[in-house]
Amino acid sequence: MSMERLLEPELMDSWEQATGYDAMDFTEVNTAFAQEAIALGPQSEALILDAGTGPGRIPILICQMQPKWQVIGIDMAKNMLQLAFQHVVKAQLQHQIRLEYVDAKKLSYPDSHFDMVVSNSLVHHLPNPLSFFQEIKRVLKPNGAILIRDLLRPKNEAAISEILNGIGVEYDEPQKKLYHDSLHAALTLDEVNKLVSQVGLTEVRLHQSSDRHWTLERNYKKIKNKK
């Protein structure tokens, strides 16, 4: 029996919160995420949605590895988007990455618009993630790829403490508090599985991908040309 979900604020939108989050070193996990996205997605020109792009680190890594892709990164935190814009300009990837102020629960894109949807660490911010999963299904092409990763809610406070004690000295106290609250707000595998079933996402693989993360993935399916 896991502990009850305890929501945290949906937006981290102060400049202090945005820069504090951006200062946390996620290079290793972000690089691994970008590599997995490229392995799952189409090996040709494609339009990708990054939901909850934050400071834009993941789209930059993806586009540096896969120059054929165009990425739209969306977020509801304006300061995060401002940081993301600075990073995109510095990386000289404005021709590949577009940043937009869009709510992931009410996407402003047409049906079957994207070849792939990726999202890292957004779901635990959402009070009701069902609308997000419904929107993913709607805007994704029927053969489109998926890579969604988020924190996994531990069974109890002792398990949270164990995780926090293991992250080392690179996190200061405010960052540890942020991480604690995020773990408390995260979903369990059962909860994610129910959401996936409710919206009818098919041919997906949901699994625990680390001691503190779950991953939902689906390979891009190439459509054969009918003769």
C-alpha positions in Angstrom: 0.0 0.0 0.0 1.6 3.2 -1.1 1.2 6.5 0.7 -1.4 9.0 -0.5 -0.5 11.5 -3.2 0.1 15.0 -1.9 -0.1 17.7 -4.6 2.6 20.3 -5.1 2.0 23.6 -7.0 1.4 23.0 -10.7 3.8 25.8 -11.7 7.3 26.7 -10.7 7.1 30.1 -12.1 9.2 32.5 -10.0 12.6 33.4 -11.5 14.2 32.0 -8.3 12.5 28.7 -8.7 13.2 28.5 -12.5 16.9 29.3 -12.1 17.2 27.1 -9.0 15.8 24.1 -11.0 17.9 24.9 -14.0 21.1 24.9 -11.8 20.4 21.3 -10.8 22.7 19.1 -12.9 20.5 16.7 -14.9 22.9 16.4 -17.8 23.4 12.6 -17.5 19.7 11.8 -17.2 18.6 14.3 -19.8 21.2 12.9 -22.3 19.9 9.4 -21.7 16.4 10.6 -22.2 17.3 12.3 -25.5 19.0 9.2 -26.7 16.0 7.0 -25.9 13.7 9.5 -27.7 15.8 9.2 -30.8 15.8 5.4 -30.7 12.0 5.3 -30.4 11.2 8.0 -32.9 11.3 8.2 -36.7 14.7 8.1 -38.3 13.5 10.8 -40.8 12.1 14.3 -40.7 9.6 14.6 -37.9 7.7 17.0 -35.7 8.1 16.4 -32.0 6.2 17.8 -29.0 8.0 18.2 -25.7 5.4 18.8 -23.0 6.6 20.6 -20.0 9.9 21.6 -21.6 11.1 23.6 -18.6 14.4 25.3 -19.3 14.6 23.5 -22.7 17.6 21.3 -22.0 16.0 18.1 -23.5 15.0 19.6 -26.9 18.5 21.0 -27.3 20.1 17.6 -26.7 17.6 15.9 -29.0 18.2 18.4 -31.9 22.0 18.3 -31.5 21.7 14.5 -32.0 19.0 14.5 -34.6 19.1 17.4 -37.0 16.2 16.1 -39.1 13.7 16.8 -36.3 11.7 19.9 -35.4 10.7 20.2 -31.8 7.9 22.3 -30.2 8.6 22.8 -26.5 5.7 23.9 -24.4 5.4 25.1 -20.8 3.0 27.1 -18.6 5.9 28.6 -16.6 7.0 31.9 -18.3 10.3 32.2 -16.5 11.2 28.6 -17.5 10.4 29.5 -21.2 12.5 32.6 -20.9 15.5 30.5 -19.7 14.7 27.9 -22.4 14.8 30.7 -25.1 18.2 31.8 -23.8 19.6 28.2 -24.0 18.2 27.6 -27.5 19.8 30.9 -28.8 23.1 30.0 -27.1 23.0 26.6 -28.8 22.0 28.3 -32.1 19.0 25.9 -32.6 16.2 28.5 -33.3 15.7 26.9 -36.7 14.8 23.5 -35.0 13.2 24.4 -31.7 10.1 26.5 -31.2 9.0 27.4 -27.7 5.3 28.1 -26.9 3.3 29.1 -23.9 0.7 26.3 -24.0 -1.2 24.2 -21.4 -0.4 20.5 -21.8 -3.9 19.7 -20.6 -5.5 21.8 -23.3 -3.3 21.6 -26.4 -3.8 24.1 -29.2 -2.7 21.7 -31.9 -4.8 19.8 -34.4 -5.6 16.1 -34.1 -2.9 13.7 -35.4 -0.3 16.5 -35.7 2.9 15.1 -34.1 5.1 12.2 -35.0 6.2 11.9 -31.4 5.3 13.2 -27.9 8.0 13.3 -25.2 7.7 14.6 -21.7 10.1 14.4 -18.7 9.0 15.3 -15.2 5.7 17.0 -16.0 3.0 14.5 -14.8 3.7 14.9 -11.1 2.9 18.6 -11.4 -0.6 17.9 -12.7 -3.5 17.7 -10.2 -5.5 15.6 -12.7 -3.2 14.0 -15.3 -6.1 12.4 -17.2 -6.6 15.4 -19.5 -2.9 15.4 -20.4 -3.0 11.8 -21.5 -6.2 12.4 -23.5 -4.5 15.3 -25.3 -1.4 13.2 -26.0 -3.5 10.6 -27.7 -5.4 13.3 -29.7 -2.5 15.2 -31.1 -0.3 12.2 -31.8 -0.4 10.4 -35.1 -1.9 6.9 -34.8 1.6 5.5 -35.6 3.4 8.1 -33.4 6.0 7.4 -30.8 5.8 8.2 -27.1 8.4 8.7 -24.4 7.1 9.9 -21.1 9.1 9.7 -17.9 8.4 10.9 -14.4 9.0 10.3 -10.7 7.5 7.2 -9.0 5.8 7.8 -5.7 7.6 5.8 -2.9 5.7 3.6 -0.5 6.2 5.8 2.6 8.1 8.7 4.1 11.0 6.4 5.1 11.5 5.5 1.4 11.6 9.2 0.5 14.2 9.9 3.2 16.3 7.0 1.8 16.2 8.5 -1.7 17.0 12.0 -0.4 19.9 10.7 1.7 21.3 9.0 -1.4 21.4 12.1 -3.6 24.6 13.5 -2.1 25.8 17.0 -1.3 25.2 18.4 -4.8 21.6 19.4 -3.7 21.1 22.2 -1.2 18.3 22.2 1.3 15.7 24.1 -0.9 16.5 21.7 -3.8 16.0 18.7 -1.4 12.7 20.1 -0.2 11.6 20.5 -3.9 12.6 16.9 -4.6 10.8 15.6 -1.5 7.5 17.4 -2.5 7.8 16.1 -6.1 8.2 12.5 -4.9 5.1 12.9 -2.7 3.2 14.3 -5.7 4.3 11.6 -8.1 2.1 8.7 -9.4 2.4 5.0 -8.8 2.7 2.5 -11.7 -0.9 1.3 -11.1 -2.2 4.9 -11.3 -0.3 5.5 -14.6 -1.5 2.2 -16.0 -5.2 3.2 -15.2 -4.7 6.5 -17.1 -3.2 4.7 -20.1 -6.2 2.3 -20.1 -8.7 5.0 -19.7 -7.6 7.0 -22.7 -7.0 3.9 -24.8 -3.3 4.3 -25.6 -2.2 1.1 -27.2 1.0 -0.7 -28.0 2.8 1.1 -25.1 5.2 -0.3 -22.6 5.0 1.0 -19.0 7.8 0.1 -16.6 9.7 1.2 -13.6 12.9 2.5 -15.2 14.9 3.3 -12.1 14.5 3.2 -8.3 12.6 6.5 -8.5 11.1 6.7 -12.1 8.5 5.2 -14.4 8.7 5.3 -18.2 5.9 5.0 -20.8 7.2 4.3 -24.3 6.1 3.4 -27.7 8.0 2.9 -30.9 7.3 4.9 -34.0 5.7 2.7 -36.6 6.6 3.3 -40.2 3.6 3.2 -42.5 4.2 1.3 -45.7 3.2 3.0 -48.9 0.2 1.3 -50.5 0.8 0.4 -54.1 
